[in-house]
Amino acid sequence: MDKIYHALLTLVFFTGAISCTSTFEDTNTNPYGVTQEDRKQDYLNVGGYFAPLQQNIYNISTDLQVEQNLTGDAFAQYMVTPTPFMSNRNNVTYKFVWYGNRWNNDYSKIMPVIFNFKINQVDKQYPNFYAWANILKIFAMQRVTDNYGPIIYSNYGTSNPTINYDTQQKVYYSFFNELDSAITVLSAYEKQESSIFRKFDLAYGGNVGKWLKAANSLRLRLAIRISKVDPDKAKVEAEKAVNNPYGLIENNSDNFMVSLNSATHPLWTFSNGWNDCRMCATVGSILGGYNDPRLPIYFSPATDADVAGKYVGIRQGIDISSKITYVNFASIGSMFETAQSVQIMTAAEVAFLRAEGALRGWNMGGTADYFYNLGINLSLNQYGLLSSYSTYVNDATSTFAAYTDPKNPKNNFSPSSTITIKWDDNATKEEKLERIITQKWIALFPDGQEAWSEFRRTGYPKLLPVVVNYSGGTISTTDFVRRTPYPNDEYLTNAAGVAGAVNLLGGPDTGGTHVWWDTGGPNF
């Protein structure tokens, strides 16, 4: 399913596609009555690129299935497929089949636009649009580097036959520097009317102040991500994000949600159209054990005769001989049928980020317990469940539940953790972090990409190992999957470059090798 993308990385491609600025402005021109001057006046000459930049952070097309649903969503143990693709030897059972799709998507739909803008001096002619584009680029490319590790970034667009990769540390440091520049530029436009961005903005209606909040929140996410491997840099960047005068995403009205533009949420298509997506048993264990009111929002109950009306999911990485066996287990919730947007970043996530920062002794503007409880409050409120907050947050007894598979007892499991909901000041730092990340995992749903990254970084929530492992020893059952391998096209078209990337990775190009920020071991 990989797409041929490598030509997009060469100067030859870009020279042919946008050989001069006049060609750039001709792109997407309506030949009937709209002049270039009209386009410049309405910013259509640059603004037309922004819908795909936003909609490809979390891919709103059905390509999401192989890009994230069968990778991050499954590895985070949010959702799994009842379909035994490739005779049940696929990503879910650690035999990688789909692993190049996020790379191909972002190197064909994100990076070319930024490269296009730069060589056509959009950064000088329209600095506000260029700053906005770079924020969107970082939101997207963070996912690429978190999936693979070292990536092509600073050398993107070179005409050299070998395109060298950057270390993940260098990529992250570039993200921070680019956010500095973008925030500085956009700050100068914050007081202007929102009409400049409005017609191209699928999230905030052109509100520059809200984009600044999103950029600061992204900085905080990136800082927390590197907190174990580069704690000094992480602290500086996290406190910079919190102290920025434009603030963070703190209310659900500021959530970064990208409009579907009347399209159907792809998760609804996978679950209720194709019957290829079902609830993972881990979600049932955690949300069911906690009596979490979000469970019937996220999922619909099973219709299978053995578990009808119950929220019973499928354990990840099991032996499935036929789709009919598990296809009628709990499916995606009906909220996805009527969803008008996809979730990129929320106030709840930001609160949990601040809770962890405070736990690490950083100045986050409050205590860890305050932001932990706030994160739960914001997540429940996001789904109209605020009336459940007091009972939920004070529950000091509920824990994960056991799971029974009515089709095969080999898949049964006992609770993987005894962590409860109510904050405990007397708990160890490690136990406090487990609480924070477990609740963050719940709130991040359905963004399995981000949830999987946080699991890899912290080990929380405590997920279940696969029952069958077809990786041939390249992925440890007890260590879980740590990354996705580089696409086959890289080996065909940039062999020396990918060889250098594997050297930078510090281990074989398999799903068992840890990326830079994924240090393993205790968090404190």
Secondary structure, DSSP 4 states (H G I P E B T S, - for coil): -----GGGGSHHHHHHHSSSHHHHHHTT--TTT--HHHHHHTTHHHHTTHHHHHHTTTT-STTHIIIIITTHHHHTTSEE-SS-GGGG-SGGGT--S--SHHHHHHHHHTHHHHHHHHHTTHHHH-HHHHHHHHHHHHHHHHHHHHHHSSBS-TTTT--SSS---B-HHHHHHHHHHHHHHHHHHHHTTTTS-THHHHTT-SSSTT-HHHHHHHHHHHHHHHHHHTTTTSHHHHHHHHHHHHHSTT----SGGG-EEEE-TTPPPHHHIIIIIS---EEBHHHHHHHHHTT-TTHHHHEE---STTTTTS---B-SS---S-GGGTTTS-EE-GGGTS--EEEEE-HHHHHHHHHHHHHTT---SS-HHHHHHHHHHHHHHHTT-GGGHHHHHT--S--PPPB--SS-GGG-B--S----SS--TTS-HHHHHHHHHHHHHHHHTT-HHHHHHHHHHH--S--PPPS---STTSS-TTT-----PPPHHHHHH-HHHHHHHHHHHTS-SSTTSPPTT---S---
